[in-house]
Amino acid sequence: MFIVLAKMAARAIYDKLRDESKATFKYLSVSGSEYSWNGCGEARKKALLGKKATNDEAESALGGTTSNIQRYGRINISSAGAISDAKRNGFLQ
C-alpha cells in the first residue's frame, strides 16, 4: 500500500511542478525561463552562489534558530531563538 501511495504522491508533485499555469513552473530548467538555473546567465549564477534561498531567518524564530545552529554548532535552542528575536527587533544595535 505504501509503494502505491508513494507513487501517487510523486506523480501528483511532478504533475503540479510541470503545470505551465503554476508559478513553480518558471523555476524549472525545462521551462527555459530566466528564473531557472539553466535559463539565467553566468553573471547571475555567480552572484547567486552562496546566497540563502529563503527569508526564514528574518521571518521566524525557527529560521533564526536554524541559522544560529548552522553558524555556531551546538547551542541551546531557546537561546538561539532569543538571539534571533533580539536581532530582528533591533535590541542589539
Beta strands, then each sheet from edge to edge (+ up, - down):
end
